Amino acid sequence: MTSTAFVIGATGQIGRAAVRALAEDGWEVRAASRGGGADEDWPEGVRPVRVDRGDDAALAAALGDGCDALLDCVAYDAGDARQLLGLADRIGSAVVISSASVYEDEQGRGFDTQEEPDGFPRYPVPVPEECPTVAPGDATYSTRKVALERELLAAGDRLPTTLLRAGAIHGPHSPALRELWFIQRVLDRRPVRVLSWGGTSRFSPASSANIAELVRLAARKPGSRVLNAVDPRTPTVAEIGAAIDAAMGWSCETVLVDGPPPVGQVGETPWSTPYPLVFGMAGAERELGYRAVTSYEDSLPATIDWTLAALRKGDWREVFPVLAQRAKTGGDPFDYAAEDNWLANR
């Protein structure tokens, strides 16, 4: 008998890859999203479902008689956990996407304290799942994710749930594409780039394809657990830039700054950190027999191709409104005049 899977957030970045991985693994997949759309890369047999997970009755109706495994890509807080637990009698097991932002260091520093004086966390390298987390609550993204985790783990006897703590997610269909920082510079034929912290910053990337493989394995081996979800190697920001240049057939001068951005956003990238954010995968290897299906470098061509196709539809601010909104408050990531002024006067 064919196993059945129900995916919430199926047309998002992780959902698209996970639906495909599950379907190719022989699962009968219902792909739920607000728009009820489908991805052209999904195998035949995937059934799109239109549903707003914020509507409890609509989600229960869409789930119907239930499923063997449920993947929730968009669960956010304790309320979403309780919603799933209310349907536990119809779900064999669950996989829920959490975040590596839940961790805190020995001094109580974490993602939420990064902007405070001396607030950037000093995590062990790599960070294991046993590392302490921030307290659960409603205040921030991180505290809400911890609340989500705690609710589901406490009810593991009713609904075995694998929680995947994802790092810096990358791949096609990203609404907040970090790679744009380099890709747009290539498109603009920018001959130089500036990297703060000596270009050595590391923030574990997490390919949507690798997360999808973790989902596939966890669905086949249900349990109540938390696992990191990142790529097998964490490149430095300078290595990321070099890899994108190589994939796009470009080369430019890289100017390294020993320390934080010298002025404004000059040298700041989506990966720029004074201390490493590197997360370990020993847990997934031990629990699930996990092996990554791709590396950061090998996954880049697909990401770049998707990005270039998206940018043909308009300016980056129109194509990536999430990034455009961040730029309004955090500063223009492509302020070449500021870069040139600093370079001329350094």
N, C-alpha and C positions, 0 to 999 in steps of 0.2 A: 504494500500500500504506500502511495506517495505521501511524503511528509509535507505539511502545509506551513507556510510562513506568511506573516502579516507585517508589513513595513510601514511605519508612520514617518512621514517626511521623506517619501520615496523619491521626490524629484529634486531634493537638495543635493549638495555635493557628495556627502557620504551615502545618502540613500540610493542615488543612481548606481554607484559602484557596487553597493551591497546587494541590491536587487539582482543585478547581473550575476554576481558571484553565487548567490543562492540558487537562482534559476539554472545556471550552468552546472550546479552541483546536484541537480535533480529535484529541487524543491518546487512545489506548486506555490507560486508567489502572488499575493494580492498587494499591489503597490498603492498605498494611500497617500494622498496629498490634498491640499486645499483646492488646487486646480484640477485634479484628476487626470493629469497629463501622463504621457509615456515618453520614454527615452528611445531614440532610434537604435541604440546599441543593445537594448534588452532582447533576449531570446523570445521566440514565439511562445505564447502560453502565459506570459505575465499579464495579470488582470489589473488594469488601473482602477482605482476607486477614489471618488471625490468625497472628502470628508474633512471637516475642521475639527482637529483634536480638542479644541477648546469647548466643543459642544459634547458633553458627556453622553447624551442620548444618541446623538448621531454616530459617535465612535462605537458605542455598544451595538447599534444597529449594523454598522459596517462590519464589525467583527463577527456578527452572526453567531453561528454555532462554535466559533473559536478557531484556534490554530495550534499547531505543535510548537511553534516558536514565533515570538514577536520581537521585532527590532524597533526601538524608539529612538529616532535620530534627533528629536527636538524636545525631549523632556527637559524641564528646566529647574523644577523645584519640588518641594515636598507635596504640593498639591497635585502635580503630575504623577508623582509616585503613588499617591492614594487613589488617583483615578485608575491606574493600572491594577492596583491591588483589588479594586472593586470588581475587576473583570478576571481575577486570578483563576476562578473556577473554569474559565474557558481558554486559558493559556497554559500550554505545557511548560514553557520556560521563556525567559526574556533576555534580550541583550539591550542595554541602554547606554547611550553615549554620554559620558561625563567629560571632565576636563583635567588636565595636568595642573591647572591653576589652583587646585584645591590644597596643594601642599604648603606647609610653612616650615621655616628653619628653626633651629634651637632657640633663637631669640624672638620667635613669634613673627618674623618677617615673611611676607609672601607676595603674591602678585598685587594684592590690594595696597601694599605699602611702598610700592616701587617709587612713587613720586615724592615720598617723604625724605627728609634728610637722613642719610645712612639707612634708607628703608629697603634697598634692594636685597632680596634674600641670598644667603650663602648656603646653597643646597649641597649635599654630597654629590659626587659624580661617579656613577650615575645615581639618580634618585630612585630608590626602591619603593614598592607599594607600601611598605611598612613605615615610611616616613610620616610624621604627624601631619594632620590637616588642620585648616582653620576650623573654627567652631561653626556649626550649622546656624543658619539664620536667613533673614530676608533682605539683608542690607546690600549685598553685592552679588555679582554673578558667581563668584567662588563660593560664598557662604550658601547660596541657594543650591549649588551643585552638591555640596556636602550634605545639605538637608535631604536632597533627593536620594543620595547614596544611602544615608542612614535609614531612611524609611524602608527602602527596598531590601537592604541587608537584614534588617530586623525581622522581615517577613519572609526570609528565605525558605522556610518550611512550606509556605503557601505558594510562593512564586519564585523558584530559583532564578536568580538574575545575575548575569555577568555585566559588570559596569566597566566600560572602557574609558580610561583617562587619556584622552587624545592630546597630543602636543600641537605644534604649529601645522595645522591641516593644510595640505596643498594638493593640487591636481586640477583638472578641468572643472568648470562650473563653480569656481570659488567666488563668493560675493565680496570677499575682502582679500583679493589676490596680492600676497606679499611680493611675488615675483615681478609685479608691474614696476616696482622701484627700479629694477634693472632693465626690464624689457622696454619700457618707454624711453629710457636713455639711449638704448640701441636704436630705436626708431627715430629718435631726434638726432642721431649721429653725434652724440655727445663725446668729445675726445678725451675727457677726463672725468673721474669720479673721486669723491672723498669718502673715506670710511673712518668713522670714529673707533675708539678703543683698539686701535692698531689693526682693525680688520679681523680680530681674533674672536669676536663674539660668537657664541654658539647657543642656539635655541632649537631643540630637537624637532625636526620636521616629521610630519605624519602623513604619508601618502594615503589618499582615499582608497587606493587599491589595497594597500596593506591593512587598513582598517577593515575593509570588506573581507579580507581573508580571515582576520580575527573573528569577525561576525560569523562567518561560515563555520569555523572550527568550534566556536562557543555554542552555536546552535546544535551542532552534532554531539556536543559533550556538555549538557546543562550543568550548572552549579551556581552556588551563591558566592561571588568573588569579585574583587576589584583587580584590574590589570592595566598597566600602562599600555599605550597604543602609539608607538612612534616607529620611525624608520630604523634600520639596523645601525646606521652611522649618522653622527651629527656633524655635518661640515661647518667650517667657519663661514662667516659672512663673506670673507674674501674668496673662499673656495666656491661659494654659491655664485658670486658674480662671475668668476672665471668659467664656471660650468655653463651659465647662461650665455656668456659671450661665445663660448665654443659651439654651443648648439645653434646659435644664430649667425655664426661666421663673422664675428666682430672682435675687435681688440681695441683697448683704450688704456690710457695711463691711469694707474690707481695711486692716489695720494693718501697715505695713512696718517691718522692723527693719534698721537699717544695720549689717550684720555677721551673725555666726553666731547660732543660737538663743540667746536671753538666759538661758534656764534649761531644762534637760531637753530635751524634744521640742517645746517651744513654738516654732512657726515652721518646724519641720523638715518637709519634704515629700519625696516620692520623687524629685523633680527638683532638690532644693536642692544647689547647688554654689557654691563661692567663685569658681571660674573656669569658663569655658564648655567644654562638651563638644560640639563641633559638627563634624560629619563631612561631607566633600564628596562630591558625586555626579558630578563631571566624568568619572571613570573609567568608570562605567556608561553615561553618555551617549555617550562616545567609543567604547567597546568594543561596546555592544549597541544603540545608538540609543535608550536608555531615556528614557521620559517617565513621570512619576508618574501613577497613575490616580486618586489622591485626595490631599487635604491633611489635615492633622491636624484642622482645624476641620470639614471636610466629612464626615470619618469618624466624628465623635463621636456622632451620633444612633444609629447601629447599636450602638456600644459601650455607650451608656447604656441602650438598650432591652434589650440582652442582660443587662446588670448588674442592672437592676431586676427582670427575670424571675428571675434567679438568686437575688436576695435575698428573693424571695417564698417561697423554700423554707426559709429560716432566717436566723439571725443571721449577720453577716459572718464571724465566727470559724468557723462551721460551713461556710459556703459557700466561704471562701477559707482553707483550713488552712495554706497556705504563708505567707500574711500573718499569720495568727494566731501561728504559730511565731516569726516574726520579731519580732512585738510582745512576746513573752515575754522576748526577750533585748535588744531594742533600745528598748523602751518603748512604751506605749500611744499610737497615733497620734491617738486621739480622747479624750485626757485634757482634757476641757473645764474641769474644776476647776482644773487647773494654769494653763490659759490665762486663765481669769477672775481668778485670783489675781494673775498677772503684770500683766494689764491694769489691775486695780484699784490696783496699787502702783507702776506705772511712773513 
